[in-house]
Amino acid sequence: MLEVKGLYTGYGGIDVIHGIDVTVGTGEIVALVGANGAGKSTLVKTISGLLAPRAGEILFEGRRIDRLSPRARVLLGIAQVPEGRQVFAGMTVEENLRLGAYAYLRRLTDAQVRERIAEVCDRFPVLLERLDEPVANLSGGQQQMLVIARGLMAKPRLLVLDEPSLGLAPVLVSEIFRLIAGLGAQGLSIVLSEQNAKLSLAIADRAYVIEMGRVALSGTGKQLLGMAEVAERYLGVGHAVGVADAPRHAQLVARLKEIFAA
């Protein structure tokens, strides 16, 4: 579905991304994991059209899109949920949701927009109950649900999520990841940019470890969870996964599987 080939991009004449190759298949959850500043957000902004590449190509369903505007990419079926929620706090929940379908408003009747809101909020009952309330009244977790719902208002085929767990309490983080896993199970293709490597790899079909703007490692989520270098740097498992650490690492993997099987 999505192919990123030899991508270079950055800010102010300085490259942050250096020759990255990434692919996302139809119905896959593909995680981008790495430390803060590794280049994950820069990569997803370039996929969405918020940053222009200096070199390389981005193809969506076989069509080159790296020169298209963000709006054109939304109309093709790509929607981004930005880092830091970025809600319009003085507007209502319903008004924020309508903005998610902004590119389509000339094509949709008011009844169709309301129907789309009801459909999206079927996954988020708390939002449906509070459509007329200002977004400022929502908790951080509810606001994160809102921005994901706002992204779904565009009916994307590829949803790009940038740090969806940022600033949330642990119990809410698990809830957000359970929601993302559910969207993937329904066939939505997802790019998940996250610092929380444990939960990202637990739900990902495939993943890329990004370091200093380059792909350091790639594989299935299960493979990367079991790799010593990933465990040491990103999962908080000992100095290495040796004989002494193996039981603890096995317990971590088993616990993650239990969380998302619930």
N, C-alpha and C positions, 0 to 999 in steps of 0.2 A: 504493500500500500504506500508506504513512505520510504524513500531512499535519499540519504544524505551522502554525497560523494565528494571527498577531498575538500571539505569546507574550511575556509579561513574567514574569520570575521573578528571584529573588536570595536574599540572606541578611540576616537581622536588619533587615528593613524597607527595605533598599536594593536597588533593581533592578540586576541585572548584565546581564540579557537585556532588550532593548528592542524589542518589536514584531516579532520575527523570524518570517519565513515560510520553511518548508523542506518539500520534498516528496521522497519516495523511492518510486520505482516498483518493481514486482515484478522481482526479479532484478538490480537495479541496485546498484552500489557508488557511494555518495554520500560524498564527502570534505568534511569541515569543516576548513579550514586557517586558520591565523592564529597570531599570537604568543602566548606564554605570558601568561595573564591576559585574553585576548580574550573569554572566555566560552564556549569550546567545551565544556569539561567540565561547566559549569553547564547547558548545553543538553542534553547527553546524559543527565545525571542526571535532568533533568525528563522527558525522553522515557521513561526507565526507571521513573519514579515515586519516585525517591529525594528529589526536591524537588517541592513543589507549586507550580503556576503561580499568579501573582497575577491574570493576565488572559490571554485567548486560549484556544485549543482545540488538542487533540491528537487526531487521528483515526487509527485503525488498521483498515485494510480497511473503511472507511466507518463505523466505530463510534467514538463519542467515548470516550476512555479517560483523560482528564486527571484524573478524580476516582477512578480505580481504584488499588488498592494495587499495590506492586511484584510481589507474588505473583500477583495476578490478571493482570497484564500478562505475566508468564512463562507462565502457563497459556494465554494467548491466542497466544503464539508470539514474544515479545520477550525476548531475553537480552542482558545487558550483561557485557562483559569489562572490569573496572575498571582504572583507571590504577594503575601501581605494582605490578602483579601480585597483591598481596594473597593469597598462598598461605598455607596452614596448614602451616608448616615442620615441626612436630613430628609431623604425620600422614603416612601413606604416600601415594604417588601415587594408588593405587586409592581410598583414603578421600577424597582431594580430589576425584577424579572423581565419586564417588557423591554428593557434596554438590551437584554441578551438576544432578543429577536430584532434588534434595530435595523440590521441590514435587510430584513425581510418585510418591514412594516408596510411598504408600498404594495406588497403582494398579498398581504393578509388582511382580512376583515377583523374588526374588533372581536367578533365571536370566535374566530379562528385563533386569535391570540389568547383569549381566555381559555379556550380548549387546550391550547399548548401549555398554559400555566397549570391547569388542572392535571394534565398528563405528567408533567415534570414533577409536580408536588406530590404525586402519588408515592414517590420515593422519600419525600420529606414532609410527612404529615404536620410537623410543627410549623412549617412555613405556611401551609394552607390555612392553618388556624389563625395566622397572624398577618394576613395579606395587607390589612389596612394600617398596620402599626409602623411607626418609623423604625428604620433599620438600627438606629442607635439603641433601641430597647433590647436588641438581641444579644445573647451571650456570644463570646468568641467562637465557640463551636457552631452555634446556629448561623453566625455570619459566614463561616466557612462552608456550611451546607448551602447557604444562599448563593455564594459565588459559583459553586459547582452546579447548582440548579440553573443559575443564570447562563453558564456556559452551555448547558444542555438545551436551553431555549432555542439555540441555533440548529438543533437536530444534527449535530456533527457526526461524521463517520470516524473522525480522529479527534480525540480530546487530549489537549496538552495541559498537564497539571504541573505548576511550578510551586514547589514547597508547600503542599496542602496541609502539612501538620505543624507548620511554623507557629510557635507561640501558644500551642494548645496544651491543656493538661493531659497527662498520660491516658486517662480513661477516654477522653474525647479523640485522642490520636487513634486508638484502637477502633473506635466507631467510624472515623473517617476512612481508615484503611479497609474496614469491612465493607463500607459503601463502595469504594473504588473496586474492590475485588468483585462485588456484585455486578457492577457495570460491565466489567470485563467478561464475566460469566454470561452476560446477555449479548455478547458479541461486539461490543464497542471497542475499537482500537484505542489504546491509551499510551501516551508518553508520560512517564512519571518521573519528574526531576525532584530528588529528595536527599536530604542529609541523613534521614533515618534509614540506614542501610538494612537493618534487621527486618523491619516490616516490609520495606520495598522489595527485597529479594524474596521474602516469603510469599508474596502474591504475584511476582513477575514471572511471565513465561521466559523472557530473556532479559539480560541486563548488561550495561556497560559501566565500567568503573572509569570515571573521568579524573585525571590528574594533570594539573597545569595545562589545561586546554587540549589534552590528547587522550585517546582511549588507551588506558593502561592494561585493562583486562576486559574480557567479554565472555559470555556463556549463558547457560540457563540460570534462572534464579537459584535452583537447587545446587548446581555446580559451584556457583560463587559462594553460597552459604557454607559449602564444605571446603573451601580453599583456605589454606593457612594464612596467606598474605592478606586476604580479605578479612578473615576473622581477627587478625592482629591489629589491622589499621582501623576497621570500621565497625566491628561487632563487639569490641571490648572483651575479647576472649584471650586472656593470658598474653604471654610474649610470643607464643606460637602454639599451634594445636598439636602438641606432642602427646606422649602416653599419658602424662598427668592431666592434660587439659581435655583429652578426647571425651571423657564422660560428660564434662560440663558443656562442651560444644554440642554433643549429641542431645543433651537435655534442652539446649536452646533451640535447636532445629525442631525437636519434637513439640516444644511448647508453641512455637510459631505456627506449626501445622494445626495444633489444637485450636488456636485462636481463630483461624480463618476457616476451620471446618464447622465452627459453631453457627 
